[in-house]
Amino acid sequence: MRPWVPITKSGITNRERDSFYHNNAWRKSSERFLEDNPLCIACEKSGLLIPSKVTDHIIPKDICPDPWDKKNWQPLCRQCHSKKSGKDKTHFK
Ligand SMILES: [Zn+2]
């Protein structure tokens, strides 16, 4: 059902700051959010209907007061998300 869930409960990730996104509660809420908001909001603004794949924090998670506040969430496709996060941090791929 969810091949994208590589559960690593004990040895979560080597990047501490990203562990929020590897947490089950987040995955579940994010999944539900994307069901309610199935289209990428950035693409929609330019008139494209692209399925959303990522729940993004409008104000970056690290500096927003409450990462669980859905008013700060937006649905993005992978492309828009990497474009946006490319602005926030240096891209290492
Ligand atoms: Zn998009």
PDB file of the backbone (N, CA, C, O) and the ligand in Angstrom, with CONECT records:
HET     ZN  A 101       1
ATOM      1  N   MET A   1       0.808  -1.200   0.000  1.00  0.00           N
ATOM      2  CA  MET A   1       0.000   0.000   0.000  1.00  0.00           C
ATOM      3  C   MET A   1       0.851   1.264   0.000  1.00  0.00           C
ATOM      4  O   MET A   1       0.611   2.194  -0.770  1.00  0.00           O
ATOM      5  N   ARG A   2       1.837   1.280   0.867  1.00  0.00           N
ATOM      6  CA  ARG A   2       2.655   2.489   0.965  1.00  0.00           C
ATOM      7  C   ARG A   2       4.133   2.156   0.816  1.00  0.00           C
ATOM      8  O   ARG A   2       4.874   2.118   1.798  1.00  0.00           O
ATOM      9  N   PRO A   3       4.542   1.921  -0.392  1.00  0.00           N
ATOM     10  CA  PRO A   3       5.936   1.493  -0.612  1.00  0.00           C
ATOM     11  C   PRO A   3       6.940   2.577  -0.263  1.00  0.00           C
ATOM     12  O   PRO A   3       8.134   2.307  -0.135  1.00  0.00           O
ATOM     13  N   TRP A   4       6.455   3.806  -0.109  1.00  0.00           N
ATOM     14  CA  TRP A   4       7.347   4.910   0.193  1.00  0.00           C
ATOM     15  C   TRP A   4       7.624   5.052   1.672  1.00  0.00           C
ATOM     16  O   TRP A   4       8.298   5.991   2.095  1.00  0.00           O
ATOM     17  N   VAL A   5       7.099   4.104   2.480  1.00  0.00           N
ATOM     18  CA  VAL A   5       7.336   4.221   3.913  1.00  0.00           C
ATOM     19  C   VAL A   5       8.430   3.263   4.351  1.00  0.00           C
ATOM     20  O   VAL A   5       8.139   2.116   4.689  1.00  0.00           O
ATOM     21  N   PRO A   6       9.659   3.698   4.353  1.00  0.00           N
ATOM     22  CA  PRO A   6      10.720   2.826   4.829  1.00  0.00           C
ATOM     23  C   PRO A   6      10.873   3.010   6.336  1.00  0.00           C
ATOM     24  O   PRO A   6      11.721   3.782   6.784  1.00  0.00           O
ATOM     25  N   ILE A   7      10.066   2.314   7.110  1.00  0.00           N
ATOM     26  CA  ILE A   7      10.056   2.518   8.554  1.00  0.00           C
ATOM     27  C   ILE A   7      11.417   2.213   9.168  1.00  0.00           C
ATOM     28  O   ILE A   7      11.942   1.104   9.065  1.00  0.00           O
ATOM     29  N   THR A   8      11.949   3.205   9.789  1.00  0.00           N
ATOM     30  CA  THR A   8      13.223   3.049  10.477  1.00  0.00           C
ATOM     31  C   THR A   8      13.054   3.663  11.847  1.00  0.00           C
ATOM     32  O   THR A   8      13.607   4.720  12.151  1.00  0.00           O
ATOM     33  N   LYS A   9      12.272   2.972  12.673  1.00  0.00           N
ATOM     34  CA  LYS A   9      11.895   3.548  13.955  1.00  0.00           C
ATOM     35  C   LYS A   9      13.091   3.807  14.864  1.00  0.00           C
ATOM     36  O   LYS A   9      13.162   4.837  15.535  1.00  0.00           O
ATOM     37  N   SER A  10      14.016   2.876  14.880  1.00  0.00           N
ATOM     38  CA  SER A  10      15.147   3.040  15.794  1.00  0.00           C
ATOM     39  C   SER A  10      16.232   3.949  15.213  1.00  0.00           C
ATOM     40  O   SER A  10      16.633   4.932  15.837  1.00  0.00           O
ATOM     41  N   GLY A  11      16.690   3.614  14.039  1.00  0.00           N
ATOM     42  CA  GLY A  11      17.807   4.399  13.496  1.00  0.00           C
ATOM     43  C   GLY A  11      17.326   5.398  12.471  1.00  0.00           C
ATOM     44  O   GLY A  11      17.725   5.365  11.307  1.00  0.00           O
ATOM     45  N   ILE A  12      16.472   6.277  12.915  1.00  0.00           N
ATOM     46  CA  ILE A  12      15.712   7.167  12.032  1.00  0.00           C
ATOM     47  C   ILE A  12      16.493   7.780  10.867  1.00  0.00           C
ATOM     48  O   ILE A  12      16.305   7.376   9.719  1.00  0.00           O
ATOM     49  N   THR A  13      17.330   8.713  11.138  1.00  0.00           N
ATOM     50  CA  THR A  13      18.076   9.340  10.056  1.00  0.00           C
ATOM     51  C   THR A  13      19.297   9.994  10.667  1.00  0.00           C
ATOM     52  O   THR A  13      19.319  10.305  11.858  1.00  0.00           O
ATOM     53  N   ASN A  14      20.286  10.194   9.865  1.00  0.00           N
ATOM     54  CA  ASN A  14      21.476  10.820  10.428  1.00  0.00           C
ATOM     55  C   ASN A  14      21.336  12.333  10.514  1.00  0.00           C
ATOM     56  O   ASN A  14      22.129  13.013  11.165  1.00  0.00           O
ATOM     57  N   ARG A  15      20.302  12.846   9.837  1.00  0.00           N
ATOM     58  CA  ARG A  15      20.097  14.280   9.934  1.00  0.00           C
ATOM     59  C   ARG A  15      18.983  14.573  10.924  1.00  0.00           C
ATOM     60  O   ARG A  15      17.806  14.522  10.567  1.00  0.00           O
ATOM     61  N   GLU A  16      19.336  14.874  12.144  1.00  0.00           N
ATOM     62  CA  GLU A  16      18.407  15.126  13.236  1.00  0.00           C
ATOM     63  C   GLU A  16      17.266  16.069  12.835  1.00  0.00           C
ATOM     64  O   GLU A  16      16.099  15.806  13.124  1.00  0.00           O
ATOM     65  N   ARG A  17      17.618  17.156  12.173  1.00  0.00           N
ATOM     66  CA  ARG A  17      16.616  18.158  11.888  1.00  0.00           C
ATOM     67  C   ARG A  17      15.508  17.669  10.968  1.00  0.00           C
ATOM     68  O   ARG A  17      14.441  18.281  10.915  1.00  0.00           O
ATOM     69  N   ASP A  18      15.732  16.602  10.256  1.00  0.00           N
ATOM     70  CA  ASP A  18      14.707  16.104   9.361  1.00  0.00           C
ATOM     71  C   ASP A  18      13.846  15.017   9.984  1.00  0.00           C
ATOM     72  O   ASP A  18      12.934  14.500   9.338  1.00  0.00           O
ATOM     73  N   SER A  19      14.127  14.669  11.226  1.00  0.00           N
ATOM     74  CA  SER A  19      13.416  13.539  11.811  1.00  0.00           C
ATOM     75  C   SER A  19      11.916  13.814  11.932  1.00  0.00           C
ATOM     76  O   SER A  19      11.113  12.881  11.972  1.00  0.00           O
ATOM     77  N   PHE A  20      11.549  15.057  11.988  1.00  0.00           N
ATOM     78  CA  PHE A  20      10.121  15.409  12.024  1.00  0.00           C
ATOM     79  C   PHE A  20       9.374  14.770  10.861  1.00  0.00           C
ATOM     80  O   PHE A  20       8.271  14.249  11.027  1.00  0.00           O
ATOM     81  N   TYR A  21       9.980  14.816   9.696  1.00  0.00           N
ATOM     82  CA  TYR A  21       9.331  14.307   8.494  1.00  0.00           C
ATOM     83  C   TYR A  21       9.355  12.781   8.414  1.00  0.00           C
ATOM     84  O   TYR A  21       8.715  12.183   7.549  1.00  0.00           O
ATOM     85  N   HIS A  22      10.091  12.172   9.316  1.00  0.00           N
ATOM     86  CA  HIS A  22      10.185  10.723   9.274  1.00  0.00           C
ATOM     87  C   HIS A  22       9.351  10.101  10.369  1.00  0.00           C
ATOM     88  O   HIS A  22       9.517   8.936  10.731  1.00  0.00           O
ATOM     89  N   ASN A  23       8.457  10.906  10.878  1.00  0.00           N
ATOM     90  CA  ASN A  23       7.688  10.467  12.010  1.00  0.00           C
ATOM     91  C   ASN A  23       6.304  10.043  11.523  1.00  0.00           C
ATOM     92  O   ASN A  23       5.735  10.666  10.627  1.00  0.00           O
ATOM     93  N   ASN A  24       5.774   8.989  12.116  1.00  0.00           N
ATOM     94  CA  ASN A  24       4.521   8.425  11.637  1.00  0.00           C
ATOM     95  C   ASN A  24       3.342   9.368  11.704  1.00  0.00           C
ATOM     96  O   ASN A  24       2.506   9.401  10.801  1.00  0.00           O
ATOM     97  N   ALA A  25       3.276  10.133  12.773  1.00  0.00           N
ATOM     98  CA  ALA A  25       2.172  11.078  12.940  1.00  0.00           C
ATOM     99  C   ALA A  25       2.189  12.091  11.801  1.00  0.00           C
ATOM    100  O   ALA A  25       1.150  12.448  11.247  1.00  0.00           O
ATOM    101  N   TRP A  26       3.387  12.540  11.467  1.00  0.00           N
ATOM    102  CA  TRP A  26       3.507  13.491  10.358  1.00  0.00           C
ATOM    103  C   TRP A  26       3.087  12.837   9.040  1.00  0.00           C
ATOM    104  O   TRP A  26       2.339  13.428   8.261  1.00  0.00           O
ATOM    105  N   ARG A  27       3.565  11.629   8.798  1.00  0.00           N
ATOM    106  CA  ARG A  27       3.227  10.949   7.550  1.00  0.00           C
ATOM    107  C   ARG A  27       1.725  10.831   7.394  1.00  0.00           C
ATOM    108  O   ARG A  27       1.174  11.103   6.327  1.00  0.00           O
ATOM    109  N   LYS A  28       1.067  10.421   8.472  1.00  0.00           N
ATOM    110  CA  LYS A  28      -0.378  10.226   8.424  1.00  0.00           C
ATOM    111  C   LYS A  28      -1.092  11.531   8.138  1.00  0.00           C
ATOM    112  O   LYS A  28      -1.953  11.591   7.261  1.00  0.00           O
ATOM    113  N   SER A  29      -0.740  12.584   8.875  1.00  0.00           N
ATOM    114  CA  SER A  29      -1.413  13.862   8.692  1.00  0.00           C
ATOM    115  C   SER A  29      -1.140  14.404   7.309  1.00  0.00           C
ATOM    116  O   SER A  29      -2.021  14.966   6.659  1.00  0.00           O
ATOM    117  N   SER A  30       0.068  14.233   6.877  1.00  0.00           N
ATOM    118  CA  SER A  30       0.467  14.723   5.573  1.00  0.00           C
ATOM    119  C   SER A  30      -0.320  14.011   4.474  1.00  0.00           C
ATOM    120  O   SER A  30      -0.793  14.628   3.519  1.00  0.00           O
ATOM    121  N   GLU A  31      -0.444  12.709   4.639  1.00  0.00           N
ATOM    122  CA  GLU A  31      -1.168  11.904   3.670  1.00  0.00           C
ATOM    123  C   GLU A  31      -2.623  12.362   3.576  1.00  0.00           C
ATOM    124  O   GLU A  31      -3.183  12.495   2.488  1.00  0.00           O
ATOM    125  N   ARG A  32      -3.217  12.597   4.743  1.00  0.00           N
ATOM    126  CA  ARG A  32      -4.603  13.043   4.790  1.00  0.00           C
ATOM    127  C   ARG A  32      -4.732  14.436   4.166  1.00  0.00           C
ATOM    128  O   ARG A  32      -5.680  14.719   3.434  1.00  0.00           O
ATOM    129  N   PHE A  33      -3.774  15.281   4.469  1.00  0.00           N
ATOM    130  CA  PHE A  33      -3.792  16.635   3.930  1.00  0.00           C
ATOM    131  C   PHE A  33      -3.748  16.601   2.398  1.00  0.00           C
ATOM    132  O   PHE A  33      -4.444  17.364   1.728  1.00  0.00           O
ATOM    133  N   LEU A  34      -2.928  15.713   1.863  1.00  0.00           N
ATOM    134  CA  LEU A  34      -2.803  15.619   0.406  1.00  0.00           C
ATOM    135  C   LEU A  34      -4.055  15.013  -0.225  1.00  0.00           C
ATOM    136  O   LEU A  34      -4.370  15.287  -1.383  1.00  0.00           O
ATOM    137  N   GLU A  35      -4.772  14.181   0.550  1.00  0.00           N
ATOM    138  CA  GLU A  35      -6.040  13.658   0.033  1.00  0.00           C
ATOM    139  C   GLU A  35      -7.064  14.784  -0.068  1.00  0.00           C
ATOM    140  O   GLU A  35      -7.856  14.845  -1.009  1.00  0.00           O
ATOM    141  N   ASP A  36      -7.030  15.667   0.915  1.00  0.00           N
ATOM    142  CA  ASP A  36      -7.958  16.805   0.901  1.00  0.00           C
ATOM    143  C   ASP A  36      -7.535  17.862  -0.108  1.00  0.00           C
ATOM    144  O   ASP A  36      -8.366  18.617  -0.613  1.00  0.00           O
ATOM    145  N   ASN A  37      -6.256  17.911  -0.396  1.00  0.00           N
ATOM    146  CA  ASN A  37      -5.710  18.928  -1.300  1.00  0.00           C
ATOM    147  C   ASN A  37      -4.895  18.241  -2.386  1.00  0.00           C
ATOM    148  O   ASN A  37      -3.665  18.280  -2.379  1.00  0.00           O
ATOM    149  N   PRO A  38      -5.600  17.612  -3.317  1.00  0.00           N
ATOM    150  CA  PRO A  38      -4.904  16.724  -4.261  1.00  0.00           C
ATOM    151  C   PRO A  38      -4.081  17.414  -5.344  1.00  0.00           C
ATOM    152  O   PRO A  38      -3.362  16.752  -6.093  1.00  0.00           O
ATOM    153  N   LEU A  39      -4.182  18.745  -5.433  1.00  0.00           N
ATOM    154  CA  LEU A  39      -3.447  19.418  -6.509  1.00  0.00           C
ATOM    155  C   LEU A  39      -2.356  20.326  -5.965  1.00  0.00           C
ATOM    156  O   LEU A  39      -2.504  20.928  -4.902  1.00  0.00           O
ATOM    157  N   CYS A  40      -1.269  20.415  -6.703  1.00  0.00           N
ATOM    158  CA  CYS A  40      -0.164  21.298  -6.341  1.00  0.00           C
ATOM    159  C   CYS A  40      -0.639  22.743  -6.435  1.00  0.00           C
ATOM    160  O   CYS A  40      -1.104  23.192  -7.483  1.00  0.00           O
ATOM    161  N   ILE A  41      -0.517  23.458  -5.332  1.00  0.00           N
ATOM    162  CA  ILE A  41      -1.070  24.805  -5.264  1.00  0.00           C
ATOM    163  C   ILE A  41      -0.270  25.775  -6.131  1.00  0.00           C
ATOM    164  O   ILE A  41      -0.838  26.717  -6.686  1.00  0.00           O
ATOM    165  N   ALA A  42       1.012  25.561  -6.253  1.00  0.00           N
ATOM    166  CA  ALA A  42       1.845  26.464  -7.047  1.00  0.00           C
ATOM    167  C   ALA A  42       1.550  26.273  -8.538  1.00  0.00           C
ATOM    168  O   ALA A  42       1.457  27.243  -9.290  1.00  0.00           O
ATOM    169  N   CYS A  43       1.405  25.018  -8.953  1.00  0.00           N
ATOM    170  CA  CYS A  43       1.091  24.753 -10.356  1.00  0.00           C
ATOM    171  C   CYS A  43      -0.310  25.258 -10.673  1.00  0.00           C
ATOM    172  O   CYS A  43      -0.558  25.784 -11.758  1.00  0.00           O
ATOM    173  N   GLU A  44      -1.216  25.097  -9.729  1.00  0.00           N
ATOM    174  CA  GLU A  44      -2.584  25.531  -9.938  1.00  0.00           C
ATOM    175  C   GLU A  44      -2.638  27.029 -10.216  1.00  0.00           C
ATOM    176  O   GLU A  44      -3.442  27.501 -11.020  1.00  0.00           O
ATOM    177  N   LYS A  45      -1.762  27.766  -9.533  1.00  0.00           N
ATOM    178  CA  LYS A  45      -1.715  29.211  -9.747  1.00  0.00           C
ATOM    179  C   LYS A  45      -1.317  29.558 -11.164  1.00  0.00           C
ATOM    180  O   LYS A  45      -1.735  30.582 -11.705  1.00  0.00           O
ATOM    181  N   SER A  46      -0.499  28.691 -11.771  1.00  0.00           N
ATOM    182  CA  SER A  46      -0.145  28.974 -13.159  1.00  0.00           C
ATOM    183  C   SER A  46      -1.039  28.211 -14.126  1.00  0.00           C
ATOM    184  O   SER A  46      -0.721  28.070 -15.307  1.00  0.00           O
ATOM    185  N   GLY A  47      -2.155  27.723 -13.612  1.00  0.00           N
ATOM    186  CA  GLY A  47      -3.143  27.106 -14.482  1.00  0.00           C
ATOM    187  C   GLY A  47      -2.897  25.647 -14.810  1.00  0.00           C
ATOM    188  O   GLY A  47      -3.542  25.096 -15.702  1.00  0.00           O
ATOM    189  N   LEU A  48      -1.965  25.006 -14.094  1.00  0.00           N
ATOM    190  CA  LEU A  48      -1.674  23.596 -14.343  1.00  0.00           C
ATOM    191  C   LEU A  48      -2.302  22.738 -13.263  1.00  0.00           C
ATOM    192  O   LEU A  48      -2.333  23.125 -12.095  1.00  0.00           O
ATOM    193  N   LEU A  49      -2.801  21.575 -13.649  1.00  0.00           N
ATOM    194  CA  LEU A  49      -3.380  20.674 -12.670  1.00  0.00           C
ATOM    195  C   LEU A  49      -2.423  19.505 -12.462  1.00  0.00           C
ATOM    196  O   LEU A  49      -2.451  18.518 -13.197  1.00  0.00           O
ATOM    197  N   ILE A  50      -1.589  19.637 -11.458  1.00  0.00           N
ATOM    198  CA  ILE A  50      -0.573  18.627 -11.178  1.00  0.00           C
ATOM    199  C   ILE A  50      -0.854  18.035  -9.803  1.00  0.00           C
ATOM    200  O   ILE A  50      -1.073  18.778  -8.847  1.00  0.00           O
ATOM    201  N   PRO A  51      -0.852  16.725  -9.692  1.00  0.00           N
ATOM    202  CA  PRO A  51      -1.122  16.115  -8.380  1.00  0.00           C
ATOM    203  C   PRO A  51      -0.081  16.522  -7.336  1.00  0.00           C
ATOM    204  O   PRO A  51       1.114  16.576  -7.625  1.00  0.00           O
ATOM    205  N   SER A  52      -0.541  16.801  -6.147  1.00  0.00           N
ATOM    206  CA  SER A  52       0.371  17.168  -5.059  1.00  0.00           C
ATOM    207  C   SER A  52       1.007  15.908  -4.491  1.00  0.00           C
ATOM    208  O   SER A  52       0.359  14.864  -4.403  1.00  0.00           O
ATOM    209  N   LYS A  53       2.256  16.004  -4.111  1.00  0.00           N
ATOM    210  CA  LYS A  53       2.977  14.845  -3.566  1.00  0.00           C
ATOM    211  C   LYS A  53       3.593  15.142  -2.216  1.00  0.00           C
ATOM    212  O   LYS A  53       3.968  14.226  -1.484  1.00  0.00           O
ATOM    213  N   VAL A  54       3.699  16.414  -1.885  1.00  0.00           N
ATOM    214  CA  VAL A  54       4.436  16.797  -0.697  1.00  0.00           C
ATOM    215  C   VAL A  54       3.636  17.813   0.096  1.00  0.00           C
ATOM    216  O   VAL A  54       3.068  18.744  -0.474  1.00  0.00           O
ATOM    217  N   THR A  55       3.591  17.635   1.421  1.00  0.00           N
ATOM    218  CA  THR A  55       3.020  18.670   2.271  1.00  0.00           C
ATOM    219  C   THR A  55       4.158  19.581   2.678  1.00  0.00           C
ATOM    220  O   THR A  55       5.102  19.163   3.348  1.00  0.00           O
ATOM    221  N   ASP A  56       4.054  20.811   2.270  1.00  0.00           N
ATOM    222  CA  ASP A  56       5.140  21.745   2.512  1.00  0.00           C
ATOM    223  C   ASP A  56       4.742  22.744   3.589  1.00  0.00           C
ATOM    224  O   ASP A  56       3.579  23.134   3.685  1.00  0.00           O
ATOM    225  N   HIS A  57       5.712  23.156   4.397  1.00  0.00           N
ATOM    226  CA  HIS A  57       5.465  24.224   5.362  1.00  0.00           C
ATOM    227  C   HIS A  57       5.732  25.555   4.672  1.00  0.00           C
ATOM    228  O   HIS A  57       6.831  25.793   4.170  1.00  0.00           O
ATOM    229  N   ILE A  58       4.736  26.412   4.650  1.00  0.00           N
ATOM    230  CA  ILE A  58       4.881  27.712   3.992  1.00  0.00           C
ATOM    231  C   ILE A  58       5.985  28.502   4.687  1.00  0.00           C
ATOM    232  O   ILE A  58       6.930  28.970   4.052  1.00  0.00           O
ATOM    233  N   ILE A  59       5.844  28.638   6.006  1.00  0.00           N
ATOM    234  CA  ILE A  59       6.955  29.170   6.802  1.00  0.00           C
ATOM    235  C   ILE A  59       7.785  27.939   7.153  1.00  0.00           C
ATOM    236  O   ILE A  59       7.249  27.004   7.749  1.00  0.00           O
ATOM    237  N   PRO A  60       9.053  27.902   6.811  1.00  0.00           N
ATOM    238  CA  PRO A  60       9.841  26.682   7.047  1.00  0.00           C
ATOM    239  C   PRO A  60       9.657  26.115   8.446  1.00  0.00           C
ATOM    240  O   PRO A  60       9.628  26.842   9.439  1.00  0.00           O
ATOM    241  N   LYS A  61       9.537  24.817   8.492  1.00  0.00           N
ATOM    242  CA  LYS A  61       9.259  24.090   9.726  1.00  0.00           C
ATOM    243  C   LYS A  61      10.187  24.487  10.867  1.00  0.00           C
ATOM    244  O   LYS A  61       9.759  24.592  12.017  1.00  0.00           O
ATOM    245  N   ASP A  62      11.448  24.706  10.549  1.00  0.00           N
ATOM    246  CA  ASP A  62      12.419  25.025  11.598  1.00  0.00           C
ATOM    247  C   ASP A  62      12.158  26.354  12.289  1.00  0.00           C
ATOM    248  O   ASP A  62      12.570  26.547  13.433  1.00  0.00           O
ATOM    249  N   ILE A  63      11.476  27.278  11.607  1.00  0.00           N
ATOM    250  CA  ILE A  63      11.272  28.580  12.234  1.00  0.00           C
ATOM    251  C   ILE A  63       9.804  28.906  12.487  1.00  0.00           C
ATOM    252  O   ILE A  63       9.494  29.950  13.062  1.00  0.00           O
ATOM    253  N   CYS A  64       8.901  28.032  12.068  1.00  0.00           N
ATOM    254  CA  CYS A  64       7.494  28.341  12.294  1.00  0.00           C
ATOM    255  C   CYS A  64       7.125  27.993  13.737  1.00  0.00           C
ATOM    256  O   CYS A  64       7.702  27.078  14.324  1.00  0.00           O
ATOM    257  N   PRO A  65       6.158  28.726  14.310  1.00  0.00           N
ATOM    258  CA  PRO A  65       5.821  28.509  15.707  1.00  0.00           C
ATOM    259  C   PRO A  65       5.191  27.142  15.966  1.00  0.00           C
ATOM    260  O   PRO A  65       5.411  26.556  17.026  1.00  0.00           O
ATOM    261  N   ASP A  66       4.414  26.627  15.020  1.00  0.00           N
ATOM    262  CA  ASP A  66       3.772  25.337  15.234  1.00  0.00           C
ATOM    263  C   ASP A  66       3.758  24.544  13.931  1.00  0.00           C
ATOM    264  O   ASP A  66       3.000  24.868  13.016  1.00  0.00           O
ATOM    265  N   PRO A  67       4.589  23.509  13.839  1.00  0.00           N
ATOM    266  CA  PRO A  67       4.649  22.743  12.593  1.00  0.00           C
ATOM    267  C   PRO A  67       3.358  21.984  12.297  1.00  0.00           C
ATOM    268  O   PRO A  67       3.175  21.485  11.186  1.00  0.00           O
ATOM    269  N   TRP A  68       2.466  21.893  13.277  1.00  0.00           N
ATOM    270  CA  TRP A  68       1.213  21.153  13.073  1.00  0.00           C
ATOM    271  C   TRP A  68       0.063  22.063  12.662  1.00  0.00           C
ATOM    272  O   TRP A  68      -1.058  21.595  12.465  1.00  0.00           O
ATOM    273  N   ASP A  69       0.330  23.338  12.532  1.00  0.00           N
ATOM    274  CA  ASP A  69      -0.717  24.275  12.139  1.00  0.00           C
ATOM    275  C   ASP A  69      -0.971  24.166  10.639  1.00  0.00           C
ATOM    276  O   ASP A  69      -0.131  24.549   9.825  1.00  0.00           O
ATOM    277  N   LYS A  70      -2.138  23.641  10.287  1.00  0.00           N
ATOM    278  CA  LYS A  70      -2.417  23.377   8.870  1.00  0.00           C
ATOM    279  C   LYS A  70      -2.543  24.644   8.049  1.00  0.00           C
ATOM    280  O   LYS A  70      -2.485  24.594   6.820  1.00  0.00           O
ATOM    281  N   LYS A  71      -2.713  25.774   8.707  1.00  0.00           N
ATOM    282  CA  LYS A  71      -2.757  27.026   7.951  1.00  0.00           C
ATOM    283  C   LYS A  71      -1.390  27.307   7.338  1.00  0.00           C
ATOM    284  O   LYS A  71      -1.262  28.079   6.387  1.00  0.00           O
ATOM    285  N   ASN A  72      -0.388  26.674   7.896  1.00  0.00           N
ATOM    286  CA  ASN A  72       0.973  26.845   7.394  1.00  0.00           C
ATOM    287  C   ASN A  72       1.374  25.722   6.421  1.00  0.00           C
ATOM    288  O   ASN A  72       2.536  25.619   6.028  1.00  0.00           O
ATOM    289  N   TRP A  73       0.406  24.893   6.042  1.00  0.00           N
ATOM    290  CA  TRP A  73       0.736  23.803   5.137  1.00  0.00           C
ATOM    291  C   TRP A  73       0.249  24.131   3.733  1.00  0.00           C
ATOM    292  O   TRP A  73      -0.755  24.820   3.553  1.00  0.00           O
ATOM    293  N   GLN A  74       0.976  23.626   2.743  1.00  0.00           N
ATOM    294  CA  GLN A  74       0.487  23.741   1.378  1.00  0.00           C
ATOM    295  C   GLN A  74       0.872  22.493   0.600  1.00  0.00           C
ATOM    296  O   GLN A  74       1.943  21.921   0.803  1.00  0.00           O
ATOM    297  N   PRO A  75      -0.030  22.077  -0.304  1.00  0.00           N
ATOM    298  CA  PRO A  75       0.263  20.898  -1.114  1.00  0.00           C
ATOM    299  C   PRO A  75       1.122  21.284  -2.316  1.00  0.00           C
ATOM    300  O   PRO A  75       0.783  22.213  -3.049  1.00  0.00           O
ATOM    301  N   LEU A  76       2.222  20.580  -2.520  1.00  0.00           N
ATOM    302  CA  LEU A  76       3.089  20.853  -3.668  1.00  0.00           C
ATOM    303  C   LEU A  76       3.411  19.563  -4.402  1.00  0.00           C
ATOM    304  O   LEU A  76       3.380  18.478  -3.822  1.00  0.00           O
ATOM    305  N   CYS A  77       3.721  19.694  -5.682  1.00  0.00           N
ATOM    306  CA  CYS A  77       4.243  18.541  -6.404  1.00  0.00           C
ATOM    307  C   CYS A  77       5.743  18.491  -6.121  1.00  0.00           C
ATOM    308  O   CYS A  77       6.306  19.433  -5.563  1.00  0.00           O
ATOM    309  N   ARG A  78       6.389  17.385  -6.510  1.00  0.00           N
ATOM    310  CA  ARG A  78       7.811  17.236  -6.187  1.00  0.00           C
ATOM    311  C   ARG A  78       8.654  18.354  -6.794  1.00  0.00           C
ATOM    312  O   ARG A  78       9.584  18.867  -6.171  1.00  0.00           O
ATOM    313  N   GLN A  79       8.306  18.709  -8.009  1.00  0.00           N
ATOM    314  CA  GLN A  79       9.102  19.707  -8.692  1.00  0.00           C
ATOM    315  C   GLN A  79       9.048  21.052  -7.967  1.00  0.00           C
ATOM    316  O   GLN A  79      10.078  21.684  -7.731  1.00  0.00           O
ATOM    317  N   CYS A  80       7.832  21.478  -7.617  1.00  0.00           N
ATOM    318  CA  CYS A  80       7.695  22.766  -6.938  1.00  0.00           C
ATOM    319  C   CYS A  80       8.338  22.705  -5.559  1.00  0.00           C
ATOM    320  O   CYS A  80       8.919  23.682  -5.087  1.00  0.00           O
ATOM    321  N   HIS A  81       8.228  21.556  -4.929  1.00  0.00           N
ATOM    322  CA  HIS A  81       8.806  21.431  -3.602  1.00  0.00           C
ATOM    323  C   HIS A  81      10.323  21.524  -3.661  1.00  0.00           C
ATOM    324  O   HIS A  81      10.936  22.196  -2.831  1.00  0.00           O
ATOM    325  N   SER A  82      10.931  20.858  -4.630  1.00  0.00           N
ATOM    326  CA  SER A  82      12.395  20.928  -4.674  1.00  0.00           C
ATOM    327  C   SER A  82      12.836  22.312  -5.103  1.00  0.00           C
ATOM    328  O   SER A  82      13.903  22.781  -4.707  1.00  0.00           O
ATOM    329  N   LYS A  83      12.011  22.972  -5.918  1.00  0.00           N
ATOM    330  CA  LYS A  83      12.324  24.341  -6.290  1.00  0.00           C
ATOM    331  C   LYS A  83      12.312  25.226  -5.053  1.00  0.00           C
ATOM    332  O   LYS A  83      13.189  26.069  -4.869  1.00  0.00           O
ATOM    333  N   LYS A  84      11.303  25.023  -4.207  1.00  0.00           N
ATOM    334  CA  LYS A  84      11.171  25.859  -3.016  1.00  0.00           C
ATOM    335  C   LYS A  84      12.262  25.543  -1.997  1.00  0.00           C
ATOM    336  O   LYS A  84      12.895  26.452  -1.459  1.00  0.00           O
ATOM    337  N   SER A  85      12.483  24.249  -1.730  1.00  0.00           N
ATOM    338  CA  SER A  85      13.476  23.928  -0.710  1.00  0.00           C
ATOM    339  C   SER A  85      14.882  24.197  -1.210  1.00  0.00           C
ATOM    340  O   SER A  85      15.804  24.362  -0.412  1.00  0.00           O
ATOM    341  N   GLY A  86      15.053  24.243  -2.511  1.00  0.00           N
ATOM    342  CA  GLY A  86      16.336  24.637  -3.068  1.00  0.00           C
ATOM    343  C   GLY A  86      16.697  26.055  -2.675  1.00  0.00           C
ATOM    344  O   GLY A  86      17.869  26.420  -2.590  1.00  0.00           O
ATOM    345  N   LYS A  87      15.646  26.856  -2.433  1.00  0.00           N
ATOM    346  CA  LYS A  87      15.882  28.229  -1.997  1.00  0.00           C
ATOM    347  C   LYS A  87      16.273  28.283  -0.537  1.00  0.00           C
ATOM    348  O   LYS A  87      17.070  29.131  -0.137  1.00  0.00           O
ATOM    349  N   ASP A  88      15.723  27.389   0.260  1.00  0.00           N
ATOM    350  CA  ASP A  88      15.953  27.402   1.700  1.00  0.00           C
ATOM    351  C   ASP A  88      17.341  26.890   2.062  1.00  0.00           C
ATOM    352  O   ASP A  88      18.049  27.497   2.866  1.00  0.00           O
ATOM    353  N   LYS A  89      17.722  25.764   1.459  1.00  0.00           N
ATOM    354  CA  LYS A  89      18.999  25.170   1.834  1.00  0.00           C
ATOM    355  C   LYS A  89      19.779  24.805   0.590  1.00  0.00           C
ATOM    356  O   LYS A  89      19.206  24.710  -0.496  1.00  0.00           O
ATOM    357  N   THR A  90      21.014  24.609   0.724  1.00  0.00           N
ATOM    358  CA  THR A  90      21.817  24.204  -0.423  1.00  0.00           C
ATOM    359  C   THR A  90      21.432  22.793  -0.770  1.00  0.00           C
ATOM    360  O   THR A  90      21.150  21.957   0.089  1.00  0.00           O
ATOM    361  N   HIS A  91      21.431  22.570  -2.021  1.00  0.00           N
ATOM    362  CA  HIS A  91      20.889  21.348  -2.509  1.00  0.00           C
ATOM    363  C   HIS A  91      22.037  20.382  -2.692  1.00  0.00           C
ATOM    364  O   HIS A  91      23.063  20.707  -3.289  1.00  0.00           O
ATOM    365  N   PHE A  92      21.842  19.194  -2.169  1.00  0.00           N
ATOM    366  CA  PHE A  92      22.982  18.269  -2.136  1.00  0.00           C
ATOM    367  C   PHE A  92      22.687  16.971  -2.858  1.00  0.00           C
ATOM    368  O   PHE A  92      22.726  15.898  -2.255  1.00  0.00           O
ATOM    369  N   LYS A  93      22.389  17.062  -4.155  1.00  0.00           N
ATOM    370  CA  LYS A  93      22.160  15.820  -4.867  1.00  0.00           C
ATOM    371  C   LYS A  93      23.030  15.755  -6.088  1.00  0.00           C
ATOM    372  O   LYS A  93      22.981  14.773  -6.830  1.00  0.00           O
TER     373      LYS A  93
HETATM  374 ZN    ZN A 101       3.799  22.082  -8.718  1.00  0.00          ZN2+
END
